[in-house]
Amino acid sequence: MTMREQIEAAAARYPDQRSAIMPALLIAQREHGHLPGPVLEEVADILGVERIWVYELATFYTLFHIEPVGMFHLQLCDNVSCMLRGSEELLRHLEEVLGINKDGTTPDGLFTLSTVECLGACEMAPVMQVGDDYHGNLDVARIDALLDSLRAMASEVESVEPAFARPPGE
């Protein structure tokens, strides 16, 4: 199915097309790797909704990426519970080990590092989301083991290219 067909099928489950914006954005992001302006406009046009409504959701939620991200998007919570349990130290460690600053992507396109306001998992603070998975009760050793595991997963892939280097639809 094309992206348009997938979005139309998802939208058919909702009585109001505005309610289908989030599922449509997930479909579009899966298709393109991120959500640049023309893709947001296409989603709005497919749904027949105001473009600003699509833009508002795409820029509000951290699960949507307006800019390209690496193969593994590391989103470290920096809210109070995580901060009190060492997220600031973990951020400094990640920046040092990866050789990038917050909101940066490693030159090989493997990792993008960012912080998020809250992941809603205070019981396992400090916590970091990688893709759809949460990793909690983190410390430097657990971060290093996670990075090693992610690198091993990436090495199983024939070539590691950043999402922004892939042609649309791949």
Secondary structure in CASP SS format (residue, H / E / C, confidence):
PFRMAT SS
TARGET T0000
AUTHOR 0000-0000-0000
METHOD secondary structure of the structure
MODEL  1
M C 1.00
T C 1.00
M H 1.00
R H 1.00
E H 1.00
Q H 1.00
I H 1.00
E H 1.00
A H 1.00
A H 1.00
A H 1.00
A C 1.00
R C 1.00
Y C 1.00
P C 1.00
D C 1.00
Q H 1.00
R H 1.00
S H 1.00
A H 1.00
I H 1.00
M H 1.00
P H 1.00
A H 1.00
L H 1.00
L H 1.00
I H 1.00
A H 1.00
Q H 1.00
R H 1.00
E H 1.00
H H 1.00
G C 1.00
H C 1.00
L C 1.00
P C 1.00
G H 1.00
P H 1.00
V H 1.00
L H 1.00
E H 1.00
E H 1.00
V H 1.00
A H 1.00
D H 1.00
I H 1.00
L H 1.00
G C 1.00
V C 1.00
E C 1.00
R H 1.00
I H 1.00
W H 1.00
V H 1.00
Y H 1.00
E H 1.00
L H 1.00
A H 1.00
T H 1.00
F H 1.00
Y C 1.00
T C 1.00
L C 1.00
F C 1.00
H C 1.00
I C 1.00
E C 1.00
P C 1.00
V C 1.00
G C 1.00
M C 1.00
F E 1.00
H E 1.00
L E 1.00
Q E 1.00
L E 1.00
C E 1.00
D C 1.00
N C 1.00
V H 1.00
S H 1.00
C H 1.00
M H 1.00
L H 1.00
R C 1.00
G C 1.00
S H 1.00
E H 1.00
E H 1.00
L H 1.00
L H 1.00
R H 1.00
H H 1.00
L H 1.00
E H 1.00
E H 1.00
V H 1.00
L H 1.00
G C 1.00
I C 1.00
N C 1.00
K C 1.00
D C 1.00
G E 1.00
T E 1.00
T C 1.00
P C 1.00
D C 1.00
G C 1.00
L C 1.00
F E 1.00
T E 1.00
L E 1.00
S E 1.00
T E 1.00
V E 1.00
E C 1.00
C C 1.00
L C 1.00
G C 1.00
A C 1.00
C H 1.00
E H 1.00
M H 1.00
A C 1.00
P C 1.00
V C 1.00
M E 1.00
Q E 1.00
V E 1.00
G C 1.00
D C 1.00
D E 1.00
Y E 1.00
H E 1.00
G C 1.00
N C 1.00
L C 1.00
D C 1.00
V H 1.00
A H 1.00
R H 1.00
I H 1.00
D H 1.00
A H 1.00
L H 1.00
L H 1.00
D H 1.00
S H 1.00
L H 1.00
R H 1.00
A H 1.00
M H 1.00
A H 1.00
S H 1.00
E C 1.00
V C 1.00
E C 1.00
S C 1.00
V C 1.00
E C 1.00
P C 1.00
A H 1.00
F H 1.00
A H 1.00
R C 1.00
P C 1.00
P C 1.00
G C 1.00
E C 1.00
END
